[in-house]
């Protein structure tokens, strides 16, 4: 007979195993942790009882002392009456009190009257403890306290372990004491242990039987779910008619069946969606199809999808098409600088329902809720889907906010591999737009992006500064130190230029030792100041190349501005080139602003 490993057991034996193990563990805990705790608590209760009983006797002695103080009794009469009263006192059936004085002389012992009046200072128990002398020490040092020793029980001559509490009565120099025998405490604990064992076993039995009943029912229901999953695996995800479960009940298992059926519906829908967008020709088609699905979600009033243009740090609306800027509910500045978009910047879902005014670029936070979903892939956020929801009222009865958000996440997750694959071709093309030596955008990239950049500045009614930069006498570097040194100088030069402009500005390697800078959104004539800043930084820099080679270089810069100098971008670039030529002609290491007098049409 093959012995199955635990992981091969069916669910019912596992439930029974854990239930039984839990019951055994409970019993072990009861007798290893709970039992010592109960024993300690019982002992503490006994100590408290002893102290309270002695306090009662102490109050009685105070009463007789007050009779003495008032003259109603002499001291001898008061002491005798008090001792007689205490002698006759009993509690818990046979428990008693005794009295000795601070000289260890027995005043009164109700079960050992033969000791009355005797000096007990040297009386010892079987363990050698001079217990009455110890009582005196306790009262002398702390006024009261507990002491373990051995003493015979009433009616017996055999000493038994005992715990007593003693307390001094200062008016007469007496010590009052009473105690409890430890074997009586153990008998009480034995009874408690029987109760604990019986209760623990009954509780364990009930839990095991209950677990068995629940396990049988759970196994039956999970079998139905398992059969449904088998049908899916055999028939394929597209054929779900036989995979759905007959719910029949409304408990948690029925809810599991209901959720299973919804899962099947969702899987079929997502599978069909993925196959469809794989066959779409362009990203625009994919975005359009997704927007149509998002718009059908309950509660969604409006959907806008933005495509992130990584190369220009901008974003454009790809749904709805056509799109008018005035229809944008966000600050339109995000179109030109996508880092203003919080979802793009953080890569996190942005939800104004839970965090009102979470994004400062959203302009309708008082009237609408918005959720922005970032499309995140390996290269970062490539798109943003924005949902607009109504605030309060006007929502369909079927609206479930979390459900709508969850479904949108599912479709976005399914679409990401397709979108990433379709963007790969565009990404490969984009790599041809970067200068491999300096890492700067190249001239080809300038040709592709200038119209978009210019349109943004015109829309914002700002200027673009054009700086045409050329390293002075660069050919000497290549001639005297070699082309490797020249490459190092170019790399350092590009770094200087980048460090002295803003991140929003664009720097291009225009060709050879020439660099072109586009200063975005500058005020008229501010470009000259930036050019001078670059020139000064260049002039003060000591370039390093090879193995310790050092050299100083200067740079000449021609400055023009779009559209202040001319409304045609490439003509403005030519103006900057003309100004650069003027800087070269007039001694180099200069930043020269283009003037109309420099432009001789016949020369160009």
C-alpha positions as CSV (number, residue, x, y, z in Angstrom):
1,X,0.0,0.0,0.0
2,X,1.5,3.3,-1.0
3,X,1.7,6.0,1.7
4,X,0.8,9.4,0.4
5,X,2.8,12.4,1.3
6,X,0.9,15.1,3.2
7,X,0.7,17.4,0.1
8,X,-1.0,14.6,-1.7
9,X,-3.8,14.2,0.9
10,X,-7.3,15.4,-0.1
11,X,-8.7,18.4,1.7
12,X,-10.9,16.5,4.2
13,X,-8.0,14.5,5.8
14,X,-6.0,17.7,5.9
15,X,-8.8,19.5,7.7
16,X,-9.2,16.6,10.2
17,X,-5.4,16.5,10.7
18,X,-5.1,20.1,11.5
19,X,-8.2,20.1,13.6
20,X,-6.9,17.2,15.7
21,X,-3.4,18.7,15.9
22,X,-5.0,22.0,17.0
23,X,-7.0,20.1,19.7
24,X,-3.8,18.3,21.0
25,X,-1.9,21.6,20.9
26,X,-4.7,23.3,22.9
27,X,-4.5,20.5,25.6
28,X,-0.7,20.9,25.7
29,X,-0.9,24.6,26.0
30,X,-3.5,24.1,28.8
31,X,-1.2,21.9,30.9
32,X,2.1,23.5,30.1
33,X,1.2,27.2,30.2
34,X,-2.3,27.6,31.5
35,X,-2.0,25.2,34.4
36,X,1.1,26.8,36.0
37,X,-0.6,30.2,35.5
38,X,-3.8,29.0,37.3
39,X,-1.6,27.5,40.1
40,X,0.1,30.9,40.5
41,X,-3.2,32.7,40.5
42,X,-4.7,30.3,43.1
43,X,-1.6,30.8,45.4
44,X,-1.9,34.6,45.0
45,X,-5.6,34.4,46.0
46,X,-4.6,32.4,49.0
47,X,-2.0,35.0,50.0
48,X,-4.6,37.7,49.6
49,X,-7.1,35.8,51.7
50,X,-4.5,35.3,54.5
51,X,-3.6,39.0,54.5
52,X,-7.3,40.0,54.6
53,X,-8.0,37.6,57.5
54,X,-5.1,38.8,59.5
55,X,-6.2,42.4,58.9
56,X,-9.6,41.5,60.3
57,X,-8.0,40.2,63.5
58,X,-5.8,43.2,63.6
59,X,-9.0,45.4,63.6
60,X,-10.4,43.3,66.4
61,X,-7.3,43.9,68.6
62,X,-7.6,47.6,67.9
63,X,-11.1,47.4,69.3
64,X,-10.0,45.9,72.5
65,X,-7.1,48.3,72.8
66,X,-9.6,51.2,72.4
67,X,-11.5,49.7,75.4
68,X,-8.2,49.7,77.3
69,X,-7.5,53.3,76.2
70,X,-10.9,54.5,77.3
71,X,-10.6,52.9,80.7
72,X,-13.4,50.4,80.2
73,X,-10.8,47.6,80.7
74,X,-7.4,47.2,82.2
75,X,-4.6,46.2,79.9
76,X,-4.6,42.7,81.3
77,X,-8.4,42.4,80.8
78,X,-8.2,43.7,77.3
79,X,-5.4,41.4,76.3
80,X,-7.1,38.4,77.8
81,X,-10.4,39.2,76.1
82,X,-8.7,39.8,72.8
83,X,-6.7,36.5,73.0
84,X,-9.9,34.6,73.9
85,X,-11.8,36.1,71.0
86,X,-9.1,35.3,68.5
87,X,-8.7,31.8,69.9
88,X,-12.3,30.9,69.0
89,X,-12.1,32.4,65.5
90,X,-12.1,30.0,62.5
91,X,-12.4,30.3,58.7
92,X,-12.5,27.8,55.9
93,X,-13.6,25.1,58.4
94,X,-10.5,24.5,60.5
95,X,-8.1,27.4,59.7
96,X,-7.2,29.4,62.8
97,X,-5.0,32.3,64.2
98,X,-2.2,32.3,66.7
99,X,-0.5,35.1,68.7
100,X,3.0,35.4,69.9
101,X,4.9,38.4,71.1
102,X,8.0,40.2,69.8
103,X,10.2,38.1,72.2
104,X,8.9,34.9,70.4
105,X,6.9,33.9,73.5
106,X,3.6,32.2,72.7
107,X,0.6,34.2,73.8
108,X,-2.1,31.9,72.4
109,X,-2.2,28.9,70.1
110,X,-5.7,27.3,69.6
111,X,-4.5,23.8,68.5
112,X,-1.3,23.7,70.5
113,X,-2.3,25.1,73.9
114,X,0.7,23.4,75.6
115,X,2.9,26.1,74.0
116,X,1.0,29.0,75.5
117,X,3.3,31.1,77.6
118,X,6.4,29.3,76.4
119,X,9.5,30.8,74.8
120,X,9.4,29.6,71.2
121,X,12.6,31.4,70.0
122,X,14.5,28.2,69.5
123,X,11.6,26.1,68.2
124,X,12.5,24.6,64.8
125,X,10.6,22.7,62.2
126,X,11.9,19.5,60.4
127,X,13.9,21.7,58.0
128,X,15.7,23.5,60.9
129,X,13.8,26.8,60.5
130,X,13.4,28.8,63.8
131,X,10.0,29.9,62.6
132,X,8.9,32.1,65.5
133,X,12.2,33.9,65.5
134,X,11.7,34.4,61.8
135,X,8.2,35.8,62.5
136,X,9.9,38.4,64.8
137,X,12.5,39.3,62.1
138,X,9.8,39.8,59.5
139,X,7.7,42.1,61.6
140,X,10.8,44.0,62.9
141,X,12.0,44.7,59.3
142,X,8.8,45.0,57.2
143,X,5.9,45.0,59.8
144,X,4.3,42.1,57.9
145,X,5.1,39.3,55.5
146,X,4.8,35.7,54.3
147,X,6.9,32.7,55.4
148,X,7.1,29.0,54.3
149,X,7.7,26.3,57.0
150,X,6.3,23.0,58.3
151,X,3.7,22.7,61.1
152,X,1.3,19.9,62.1
153,X,-2.4,20.1,61.0
154,X,-5.1,20.1,63.7
155,X,-5.5,16.6,65.1
156,X,-2.1,15.4,63.7
157,X,1.5,15.4,65.0
158,X,3.0,15.2,61.5
159,X,4.4,18.5,60.2
160,X,3.1,19.6,56.8
161,X,4.3,22.3,54.4
162,X,2.6,25.6,55.2
163,X,2.5,29.2,54.1
164,X,1.7,31.8,56.8
165,X,1.2,35.5,56.9
166,X,2.2,37.4,60.1
167,X,1.6,41.1,61.1
168,X,2.6,43.0,64.1
169,X,0.3,44.8,66.6
170,X,2.5,47.5,68.0
171,X,0.3,48.6,71.0
172,X,0.9,45.3,72.8
173,X,4.1,44.1,70.9
174,X,2.1,41.1,69.6
175,X,2.4,39.2,66.3
176,X,-0.8,37.8,64.7
177,X,-0.5,34.9,62.2
178,X,-2.5,32.5,60.2
179,X,-1.6,30.1,57.3
180,X,-2.7,27.7,54.7
181,X,-1.4,24.1,54.2
182,X,0.1,23.6,50.7
183,X,-1.3,20.1,50.3
184,X,-4.8,21.7,50.6
185,X,-3.9,24.1,47.8
186,X,-2.7,21.2,45.7
187,X,-6.0,19.4,46.2
188,X,-7.9,22.5,45.0
189,X,-5.6,22.6,41.9
190,X,-6.2,18.9,41.2
191,X,-10.0,19.6,41.0
192,X,-9.3,22.5,38.7
193,X,-7.1,20.4,36.5
194,X,-9.9,17.8,36.2
195,X,-12.3,20.5,35.2
196,X,-9.8,21.9,32.7
197,X,-9.1,18.5,31.2
198,X,-12.7,17.6,30.9
199,X,-13.6,20.9,29.3
200,X,-10.6,20.9,27.0
201,X,-11.4,17.4,25.7
202,X,-15.1,18.2,25.2
203,X,-14.1,21.4,23.3
204,X,-11.6,19.5,21.2
205,X,-14.1,16.8,20.4
206,X,-16.7,19.4,19.3
207,X,-14.1,21.2,17.1
208,X,-13.0,18.0,15.5
209,X,-16.6,16.9,14.7
210,X,-17.5,20.4,13.4
211,X,-14.3,20.5,11.2
212,X,-15.2,17.1,9.8
213,X,-18.7,18.3,8.8
214,X,-17.5,21.5,7.3
215,X,-14.7,19.7,5.5
216,X,-17.1,17.2,3.9
217,X,-19.3,20.1,2.6
218,X,-16.4,22.1,1.4
219,X,-14.9,19.1,-0.4
220,X,-18.2,18.6,-2.2
221,X,-18.4,22.3,-3.3
222,X,-14.8,22.6,-4.3
223,X,-15.2,19.4,-6.4
224,X,-17.8,21.3,-8.5
225,X,-15.4,24.2,-9.0
226,X,-12.6,21.7,-9.9
227,X,-14.8,20.1,-12.5
228,X,-15.6,23.5,-14.0
229,X,-11.9,24.3,-14.3
230,X,-11.3,20.9,-16.0
231,X,-13.9,21.8,-18.5
232,X,-12.1,25.1,-19.2
233,X,-8.8,23.4,-19.7
234,X,-10.3,20.8,-22.0
235,X,-12.5,23.0,-24.0
236,X,-10.4,26.2,-24.3
237,X,-11.1,29.6,-22.9
238,X,-13.3,30.7,-25.8
239,X,-15.8,28.0,-25.0
240,X,-17.3,28.9,-21.7
241,X,-20.8,27.5,-21.9
242,X,-19.9,24.2,-20.1
243,X,-17.5,25.9,-17.6
244,X,-20.0,27.9,-15.8
245,X,-21.2,26.5,-12.5
246,X,-24.8,26.0,-11.3
247,X,-24.8,28.1,-8.1
248,X,-27.9,26.8,-6.3
249,X,-26.9,28.1,-2.9
250,X,-26.4,31.5,-1.4
251,X,-23.6,30.9,1.2
252,X,-19.9,31.5,0.8
253,X,-19.5,28.5,-1.5
254,X,-22.3,29.9,-3.6
255,X,-20.5,33.2,-3.7
256,X,-17.4,31.4,-4.8
257,X,-19.3,29.8,-7.6
258,X,-20.7,33.2,-8.6
259,X,-17.2,34.8,-8.6
260,X,-15.9,31.8,-10.6
261,X,-18.5,32.4,-13.3
262,X,-17.6,36.1,-13.4
263,X,-14.0,35.1,-13.7
264,X,-14.8,33.0,-16.7
265,X,-16.7,35.8,-18.4
266,X,-13.8,38.2,-17.7
267,X,-11.2,35.7,-19.1
268,X,-13.2,35.2,-22.3
269,X,-13.7,38.9,-22.8
270,X,-10.0,39.7,-22.2
271,X,-8.8,36.9,-24.4
272,X,-11.0,38.1,-27.3
273,X,-9.8,41.7,-26.7
274,X,-6.1,40.7,-26.7
275,X,-6.5,38.8,-30.0
276,X,-8.4,41.7,-31.6
277,X,-5.8,44.4,-30.7
278,X,-3.0,42.2,-31.9
279,X,-4.6,42.3,-35.3
280,X,-5.0,46.1,-35.2
281,X,-2.8,47.9,-37.7
282,X,-1.7,50.9,-35.5
283,X,-1.4,52.1,-32.0
284,X,-4.2,54.6,-32.8
285,X,-6.5,51.7,-33.5
286,X,-5.6,50.1,-30.2
287,X,-6.2,53.3,-28.2
288,X,-9.5,53.9,-30.0
289,X,-10.7,50.3,-29.2
290,X,-9.7,50.7,-25.5
291,X,-11.4,54.0,-25.2
292,X,-14.7,52.5,-26.5
293,X,-14.5,49.8,-23.9
294,X,-13.7,52.3,-21.1
295,X,-16.5,54.6,-22.1
296,X,-19.0,51.7,-21.7
297,X,-18.0,51.2,-18.0
298,X,-20.8,52.3,-15.6
299,X,-20.3,55.8,-14.2
300,X,-17.6,56.9,-16.7
301,X,-18.7,60.2,-18.3
302,X,-15.6,60.9,-20.4
303,X,-12.4,59.1,-21.5
304,X,-9.3,60.8,-22.7
305,X,-6.1,58.9,-23.7
306,X,-2.8,60.6,-24.0
307,X,0.2,59.2,-25.8
308,X,3.6,60.1,-24.2
309,X,6.1,61.5,-26.7
310,X,9.3,60.6,-24.9
311,X,11.6,62.3,-27.4
312,X,10.0,65.7,-26.9
313,X,8.9,65.2,-23.3
314,X,5.4,66.0,-24.4
315,X,2.0,64.2,-24.7
316,X,-0.7,64.3,-27.2
317,X,-4.4,63.3,-27.2
318,X,-5.0,60.2,-29.2
319,X,-8.6,59.8,-28.1
320,X,-11.1,61.4,-28.8
321,X,-10.2,62.3,-32.4
322,X,-10.6,65.0,-33.5
323,X,-9.7,66.8,-30.2
324,X,-9.9,70.6,-29.4
325,X,-7.6,72.0,-26.8
326,X,-10.5,73.8,-25.1
327,X,-12.1,70.4,-24.4
328,X,-9.1,69.5,-22.2
329,X,-10.1,69.4,-18.5
330,X,-6.4,69.6,-17.5
331,X,-4.0,72.5,-17.7
332,X,-3.0,72.5,-21.4
333,X,0.6,73.0,-20.4
334,X,0.9,69.2,-19.8
335,X,0.8,68.7,-23.6
336,X,4.1,70.5,-23.9
337,X,5.7,69.2,-20.7
338,X,4.4,65.8,-19.8
339,X,6.2,65.9,-16.4
340,X,3.5,68.2,-15.2
341,X,1.1,65.2,-15.4
342,X,1.3,63.5,-12.0
343,X,0.4,60.1,-13.4
344,X,3.2,60.4,-15.9
345,X,5.7,61.7,-13.4
346,X,5.0,59.1,-10.6
347,X,3.9,56.1,-12.7
348,X,1.1,55.6,-10.1
349,X,-2.7,55.6,-10.5
350,X,-4.0,59.0,-9.6
351,X,-7.5,59.0,-8.0
352,X,-9.2,62.2,-6.9
353,X,-12.2,60.3,-5.3
354,X,-10.0,59.2,-2.4
355,X,-7.7,62.2,-2.5
356,X,-9.5,65.4,-3.6
357,X,-7.3,67.8,-5.7
358,X,-4.6,65.2,-5.8
359,X,-3.4,66.6,-9.1
360,X,-3.1,70.4,-9.3
361,X,-3.2,70.3,-13.1
362,X,-6.8,69.0,-13.1
363,X,-9.1,72.0,-13.5
364,X,-12.5,70.6,-12.6
365,X,-11.9,69.1,-9.2
366,X,-14.9,70.8,-7.6
367,X,-17.4,69.3,-10.1
368,X,-15.8,66.1,-11.2
369,X,-13.8,63.1,-10.0
370,X,-11.0,61.8,-12.2
371,X,-8.8,58.7,-12.3
372,X,-5.7,58.7,-14.4
373,X,-4.2,55.3,-15.3
374,X,-0.5,55.2,-16.4
375,X,0.4,52.6,-19.0
376,X,3.7,51.4,-17.5
377,X,6.2,49.2,-19.4
378,X,9.9,48.6,-19.2
379,X,10.8,51.9,-20.7
380,X,8.5,53.8,-18.3
381,X,5.0,55.4,-18.7
382,X,4.0,55.3,-22.4
383,X,0.4,56.5,-22.2
384,X,-2.2,57.9,-19.8
385,X,-5.9,57.0,-19.7
386,X,-8.1,59.6,-17.9
387,X,-11.6,58.8,-16.7
388,X,-14.0,61.5,-15.7
389,X,-16.7,60.6,-13.1
390,X,-19.6,62.7,-11.8
391,X,-19.4,64.0,-8.3
392,X,-22.5,62.9,-6.3
393,X,-25.7,61.9,-8.0
394,X,-26.3,61.2,-11.7
395,X,-24.7,57.8,-11.3
396,X,-26.3,54.6,-12.5
397,X,-27.7,52.1,-10.0
398,X,-25.2,49.5,-11.4
399,X,-22.3,51.8,-10.7
400,X,-19.5,50.3,-8.6
401,X,-16.4,52.6,-8.5
402,X,-13.9,50.0,-7.5
403,X,-15.3,47.5,-10.0
404,X,-15.0,50.0,-12.9
405,X,-11.4,50.8,-11.9
406,X,-10.6,47.1,-11.6
407,X,-11.9,46.3,-15.0
408,X,-10.0,49.2,-16.6
409,X,-6.8,47.9,-15.0
410,X,-7.4,44.4,-16.5
411,X,-7.8,45.8,-20.0
412,X,-4.7,48.0,-19.6
413,X,-2.7,45.0,-18.4
414,X,-3.8,42.9,-21.3
415,X,-3.0,45.7,-23.8
416,X,0.5,46.5,-22.5
417,X,2.4,43.7,-24.4
418,X,0.7,44.6,-27.6
419,X,1.3,48.4,-27.2
420,X,4.9,47.8,-26.3
421,X,5.5,45.6,-29.3
422,X,3.9,48.2,-31.6
423,X,6.0,50.9,-30.1
424,X,9.2,48.9,-30.6
425,X,9.5,49.8,-34.2
426,X,9.0,53.5,-33.4
427,X,11.6,53.2,-30.7
428,X,14.2,51.6,-33.1
429,X,13.6,54.5,-35.4
430,X,14.0,57.0,-32.6
431,X,17.5,55.6,-31.8
432,X,18.6,56.9,-35.2
433,X,17.8,60.4,-34.0
434,X,20.6,60.5,-31.3
435,X,24.3,61.4,-31.7
436,X,26.2,58.3,-30.5
437,X,29.3,60.3,-29.4
438,X,27.7,63.0,-27.2
439,X,24.3,61.5,-26.5
440,X,22.6,64.6,-27.8
441,X,19.8,64.7,-30.2
442,X,21.1,65.0,-33.8
443,X,20.2,67.2,-36.7
444,X,17.7,64.7,-38.0
445,X,15.8,64.9,-34.8
446,X,15.7,68.7,-35.0
447,X,14.1,68.4,-38.4
448,X,11.4,66.2,-37.0
449,X,10.6,68.0,-33.7
450,X,11.0,71.7,-34.5
451,X,7.4,72.2,-35.8
452,X,5.9,70.8,-32.6
453,X,8.2,72.8,-30.4
454,X,7.5,76.0,-32.3
455,X,3.7,75.4,-32.3
456,X,3.8,75.1,-28.5
457,X,5.7,78.3,-28.0
458,X,3.4,80.2,-30.4
459,X,0.4,78.9,-28.5
460,X,1.9,80.1,-25.2
461,X,3.0,83.4,-26.9
462,X,6.6,82.8,-25.9
463,X,9.9,83.0,-27.8
464,X,12.5,80.3,-28.7
465,X,16.1,81.3,-28.4
466,X,18.4,79.8,-31.0
467,X,22.1,79.5,-30.1
468,X,24.5,78.3,-32.8
469,X,27.7,77.3,-31.0
470,X,31.1,76.5,-32.5
471,X,34.3,75.5,-30.7
472,X,37.1,77.8,-31.7
473,X,40.1,76.3,-33.5
474,X,38.8,72.8,-32.9
475,X,40.7,71.5,-35.9
476,X,43.9,72.1,-34.0
477,X,42.9,69.6,-31.4
478,X,42.5,66.9,-34.0
479,X,45.7,67.8,-35.7
480,X,47.9,68.2,-32.6
481,X,46.4,65.5,-30.3
482,X,44.4,63.2,-32.5
483,X,40.8,62.4,-33.1
484,X,40.3,60.5,-29.8
485,X,41.2,63.7,-27.9
486,X,38.9,65.6,-30.2
487,X,36.0,63.2,-29.3
488,X,36.7,63.7,-25.6
489,X,36.6,67.5,-26.0
490,X,33.3,67.2,-27.9
491,X,31.8,65.1,-25.1
492,X,32.9,67.6,-22.4
493,X,31.7,70.5,-24.5
494,X,28.2,69.0,-24.8
495,X,28.2,68.5,-21.0
496,X,29.1,72.2,-20.4
497,X,26.3,73.4,-22.7
498,X,23.7,71.1,-21.1
499,X,24.7,72.1,-17.6
500,X,24.2,75.8,-18.4
501,X,20.7,75.5,-19.9
502,X,17.4,74.3,-18.4
503,X,16.2,70.7,-18.6
504,X,13.3,71.9,-20.8
505,X,15.7,73.4,-23.3
506,X,16.9,71.2,-26.2
507,X,20.6,70.7,-27.2
508,X,21.6,69.3,-30.6
509,X,24.8,68.3,-32.1
510,X,24.4,70.1,-35.4
511,X,27.5,68.8,-37.1
512,X,31.2,68.5,-36.4
513,X,32.1,70.9,-33.6
514,X,28.8,72.8,-34.0
515,X,26.0,72.6,-31.4
516,X,22.5,74.2,-31.7
517,X,20.5,75.1,-28.6
518,X,16.7,75.8,-28.5
519,X,15.9,77.8,-25.4
520,X,12.2,77.2,-24.8
521,X,9.8,79.9,-23.6
522,X,12.4,82.7,-23.1
523,X,11.6,86.4,-22.9
524,X,12.9,88.6,-25.7
525,X,16.7,89.2,-25.6
526,X,17.2,86.7,-22.7
527,X,18.9,84.4,-25.1
528,X,22.1,86.5,-25.1
529,X,22.5,86.1,-21.4
530,X,22.3,82.3,-21.6
531,X,24.8,82.4,-24.5
532,X,27.2,84.5,-22.4
533,X,26.8,82.1,-19.5
534,X,27.8,79.2,-21.8
535,X,30.7,81.1,-23.2
536,X,32.0,82.1,-19.8
537,X,31.7,78.5,-18.5
538,X,33.5,77.2,-21.6
539,X,36.3,79.8,-21.2
540,X,36.9,78.9,-17.6
541,X,36.9,75.2,-18.1
542,X,40.1,73.2,-18.5
543,X,39.5,70.2,-20.8
544,X,41.2,66.9,-20.0
545,X,42.0,64.2,-22.6
546,X,44.0,61.1,-22.9
547,X,46.3,60.3,-20.1
548,X,46.5,63.6,-18.3
549,X,46.5,65.9,-21.3
550,X,45.0,69.3,-20.6
551,X,43.9,72.2,-22.8
552,X,41.8,75.3,-22.7
553,X,39.3,76.1,-25.5
554,X,36.8,78.9,-26.2
555,X,33.5,78.9,-28.0
556,X,31.8,81.4,-30.3
557,X,28.0,81.7,-30.3
558,X,25.5,83.2,-32.6
559,X,22.1,84.2,-31.2
560,X,18.7,84.7,-32.8
561,X,15.1,84.4,-31.6
562,X,11.9,82.8,-33.0
563,X,9.5,84.4,-33.9
564,X,11.0,87.8,-33.0
565,X,13.6,87.8,-35.8
566,X,11.6,85.9,-38.3
567,X,8.5,83.7,-38.4
568,X,10.2,81.0,-40.5
569,X,12.1,78.7,-38.1
570,X,14.9,77.6,-40.5
571,X,15.6,81.2,-41.5
572,X,16.0,82.0,-37.8
573,X,18.5,79.2,-37.6
574,X,20.3,80.8,-40.5
575,X,20.3,84.1,-38.7
576,X,22.0,82.5,-35.7
577,X,24.6,81.0,-38.1
578,X,25.2,84.5,-39.6
579,X,25.7,85.9,-36.0
580,X,28.1,83.0,-35.3
581,X,30.1,83.9,-38.5
582,X,30.3,87.5,-37.2
583,X,31.6,86.3,-33.8
584,X,34.3,84.3,-35.6
585,X,35.2,87.3,-37.8
586,X,35.6,89.6,-34.8
587,X,38.1,87.6,-32.8
588,X,36.1,84.5,-31.6
589,X,35.2,83.7,-28.0
590,X,32.2,85.9,-28.3
591,X,28.4,85.6,-28.0
592,X,26.9,87.8,-30.8
593,X,23.2,88.7,-31.2
594,X,21.9,88.7,-34.8
595,X,21.1,92.1,-36.2
596,X,19.2,92.7,-39.5
597,X,22.3,94.6,-40.8
598,X,24.2,91.3,-40.8
599,X,21.8,89.8,-43.3
600,X,22.9,90.4,-46.8
601,X,20.5,88.4,-49.0
602,X,23.0,88.4,-51.9
603,X,25.6,86.6,-49.7
604,X,23.3,83.7,-48.7
